[in-house]
């Protein structure tokens, strides 16, 4: 009787997931975490207001999460690339990819918790300024979070005040980072059990049944006999050779 166990030789526990299902769940977890980070990075995390002396108007800039912590999206992209590496590797290299993935997730969590401040918001608004045309020059209202023209006048000494509204999106970023971190830990933990890409397309090899393995010896068959003779012997024993 043939075995229904996976190719790795391990039988899935009753009610448990197969190795392929575990791999798909890990990939979904990592992709979902990176997606949450991308979503949060494109939201407004702070509003920077700069008061200008009359008759120049005051300015108000909305900073996106990507402007305040610009490296967060890079970490999320690297996490997606590492998930692809998990699919293409095995053994020690797969565990190394899992460690890297966990490190990227931890980096996202740290960035969301310690990289957000009023000073960072003001610096992000200042870095988005268009080139100055001279002292006292100013631009019209715009939104740096949407990539529009800056509305901060380029006049030294003017006071800018940042109002942070990043709390909910920081939480989303932390959640996404934790999901990426968990995916990396699962890869390291289950690396030996998870299937590899190359074996997915291999033709399954069925083990011979006990009757088939004993048939040549019982019938006195010799290794060099033709297939047609073997077929007739099977028919004479009442077996279906097909």
Buried (B, 14 or more C-beta within 10 A) or exposed (E): EEEEEBEBEEEBEEEEEBBEEBBEEBBEBBBBBBBBBBBBBEBBBBBBBBEBEEEBBBBBBBBBBBBBBBEBBEBBBBBBBBBEBBBEBBEEEBBBBBBBBBBBBBBBBEBBEEBBBBEBBBBBBBEBBEEBEEEEEBBEEBBBBEEBEBBBBBBEEBEBEBEBBBEEBBEBBBBBBBBBBBBBBBBBEBBEBBBBEEEEEEEEEEEEEEEEEEBBEEBEEEEEEEEEEBEEBBEEEEEEEE
